[in-house]
């Protein structure tokens, strides 16, 4: 039985349970909260995060894959604290999002890979929490030269450690296709890759083309985003892929990304209306009503995340 790294230590793969494929515990801009702590009310933020995670646990969520990297103000010690308080297991990420620090712009992919490997093998933060997933991101700008270095670094770290890759893509422009070209060029096992935000498109043929490479798809961002598919459209895409035989390669999530509460009087409350239970309370009951059986739902929420993370 494989072990999977979480914010509170390694667990046996069988303990993962119901898993959300792409979420965040808390996000921000790298370095801002550390440099200007007076701008944020972290006591109130901590209380809110514990409350929301506890609600998720009570609603049947066992594990969250937290795709928060250092350029999204990752705070693994905070994550460990709220994980212990709520009972939700959290897999934390190494890697980089879209705000690649200037320090890495001209670095060789091999150098960047060693940074990711360090966080996988030696740990992150004061408690040396080990990363259990590698996050990369490319959006409407596509894969820039700096971002390509990060993708190649992620591929090399994945090959060296066996820890899987999860991506942020701009699905309307089929950016996941370019991500996969680079991963395959680096010799990555496609079964160690999850292409994220794939429910942002209703182009089932594009998504099936990715699946034929052997990857997983994170069908997330429920209940939807402005100018992108709403949740019934996302469900329709998931159902179409299930009907085409791809249930064993799909995972579900929200990409919920709450920011810290601002300190009193210093800005608006930026709390998102999205929570960790929309999939469970709305999307899955609708899929059941459309004829998706419990075995298929278990694949997408329990079995596939376990196979993806465990290898």
N, C-alpha and C positions, 0 to 999 in steps of 0.2 A: 504494500500500500504506500502510495506517495504521500509526502508531506507538503503542505502549502504554507508559505509565509504570510502572516497577518501582523497587524499593528501590535497585537498582544502576544506574539510568538507563533511558532509553527504548530499546525494542526494536521491531523490525518485527513486525507481528502474526503472521507465519508462524513466528516463533520461539517462540510460546507453548507449543505442543505439548499434551501431556496436562495438563489443568488441573483442580484441585479448586476447587469453586465457593464454598465458605464455610468458612474455617478461621481459626485464630489461631496466631501464633508464640509469644506469651507474653501473659498477661493478669493483671490485678490491679485494685486500687482506685486511682483517680487520686490522685497525690501521695504515696502512702504509701511507696513504695520510694525516692522522691526525698528525702522528709523523714527516713526511718528506714532508711538503707542497711544498718545493722548487723543488721537483722532478716532479711536474705536472703543466701544464698550464691550470688552471681552467677557465680562461676567454675564451680562445679558445674552451675549452670543453663545456662550457655553451652555447656559440653561436652555436656550432654544434648540441647539443641536442635540442635546441629550433628550429633550422632550420629543423631538421629531424622530430620532433613532429609536427611542423606546416605543413610540407609536408604530414604527415600522416592525420592530420585533414582535410586538403584540399582534400585528397584522400578518405575521407569518414570514417576514423577511429574516433570514439567518445571516446572510453575508452580502457585503457590498464591495464591488471592485471600484476603488477610489482612483480615478484617472487624473489626479492632481500632481503636477510636477513643480519643480522649484520656481519656474517662471510664472506659475499660478499661485505663488506664495504658499507652497506646501509647508505644513507644520505637523510632522508625524507624531510629535509628543502630544500635541493637542488631540490628534486623532486617536492615539492610544488611550488617552484619558476618557474621551467620550465613548469609545468602544467598550471599555470596561464598565462604565456607568450604565450603558444601555443594553449590553449583551449582544449587540450586533457585531459580528466579525468583519474586519475591514482589511482588504488586501491593498497595500499601498504601492505607489508607482515610483520608479525611476524614469529617466527620459527627459524630454523637453517638449513643451507645447509650442505655440506660434511665436511667443516673445523670446526668441533665442538670444541669450545675452551676447553682447559684442565679443566677449572673451572667447566664444566658440566659433565666431564667423569664419576664421581662416584656419581653424584647427583641423588636423587630419582626422578622418573618421576613426582610425585606430586609437588615437588619443581620447576622443569622446567616448568610444566604446569602453575604455578602461575606467572612465568615470562611472558609467552605468554599472559595470561589473563590480566596482568597489561597493556601490550601494546595494547590490544584490548579495554579495558575499560577506562584506564587512559591516554593512548597516548604515543607517541614517540617524541623525539626531543624537540627543544625549543618551537615549536608551539603546542605540545601535539597532534600530528596527530595520529588518531586511526587506527590501522590495520584492514583491511577488509578481510584478508585471512591468513591462517597459512601454511607456507612452510616447507616441509621436503625433505630429499634427500638421496638416496642410489644408488650407481653406481655398477661398475663391482665387487667391493668387497662384494656386498650383504649387508645384514643388520648386522652390527657389534654389539657387546653388547652396546657400547656407543650410536650407532644410534638407537637401539631398545628403549632405554630410551627416546630418542627424539620423536620417533613415538608414544610411549604410552603417552607422555606428550601432544603431539599435539591432540591425540584423546580425552584426558580429557579436554583440553582447548576448543575443538570443542563442546563437550557435555555441558560444563558449559556456553558457550556464544552463541552457534549457528553459529559461524563464520566457514566457510568451510575450508577444508584442500586441498592444492594442492601439488603434489609430483613431484620430479625428480626421474625417475627410469632408470635402464639400461634394456631396453625392450628386446634386443637380448637374455638375460639370464632370462627373465620373472621375474625380481625383483619385479614388481608390485604385483605379486601373494603373495609374502611374506609380503609386506606392507599391503595388504588387510587382511591377516590372523591376523596380530597384531591389526589392526583397529577393525575387527569384534570381536576379543577376548576382546577388551576394550568396546564393545557395541556401537560403532559409527554407526549412520545412514549412510549407503553407499551413499545415495543421497547427503551427505555433503562432498563427497570425489571426487576429480578429479585426476586421475593417469596421470602424465605428460610424455612427450616424447614418447608417445605410437606409433607415426608414425615411430619410429626408427626400427620397425620390420614389416615384411610383413606377419607374422603369424596371419592370421585373426581368426583362432580358439582360439588362446591364448587370443586375444583381446576380442573376444565374450565371453569367459569365465569370464573375468573381468566384462564386461557389464552385464552379468546375475546376478552378485552380486548387481547391482543397482547403480554402480558408473558412473561418467562421465569420458570420455577420452579426454585429450588434444592432438590433432593431430597436433603437432607443429614441430619446427626445419626446416620449409621450408626456403630455397630451398633444404636443405640436408646437410650432413656432410661427410667428407672423410670416406670411408669404411662402410657407412651406406646408406640406401635407398636415391635415388635422388628424386626430386620433382615429376616426373611422377609416380614413384613407391609409393610415399606417397599418391598421388591422387588415385591411383588404390586401395590402402588399404582403404581409406576413402569411395570410391565408393562401394567397396565390403561390407563394414559395412552398408552403406545406403541401399544397395539392400537386406540385411538381416534384415532390419527393425529397425536400431539403430540410425537413424538420430537425434532423440530427446535426445541423450546422447553424442553427439560429439561436440567439440569446436576446433577452429583453431588458430594457432599462429606461431611465428618464433623462439622464444627463442633468439631473438637478444640481445646480451650482450656487448655493447660497453664499452671500458675502457677509462679513462681520457687520454687526450693528454699528453705525456711527455713534460717536459720543454725542451727548445731548447738545443740540443746537448747531452741530457742525455739518449737517447734511441730511438728506432724506433717508428714510428707511428703505433699503434696497432689497428687502426680502422678496424672493420669488414666490408666486402662488403655487408652483409645482412642488409636489412632495414625493415621498418614496413609495406610496401605496396606490398610485393611479393604475399601474399595470394590474395589480392584484384585484382592485375593487371595481374597475371599469373595463379595461382592455380584455382581460382574460375571461370574465363572464360573457362578454360579447362574442369572443371567439368560441366559447363553449356553445353559445346559442346558435352559432353558424355551423356546428357539427364537429369542432375540433375536440378530440377525445382527451381524457385525462392523461393517458400515456404520452401523448404528444406534448401536452402542456408541461408534464414533468421533464421531458427531454429538454425543452427550451429553458426551463427555470432551475433545474437541478442537475441533470445528467451532463448536458453540454458544457455548462460552466466548469463542472468538476473535471471533465476530460480535457478541456482547454487549459485549465490552470495546472493540472497534474501532469499532463503530457502523455 
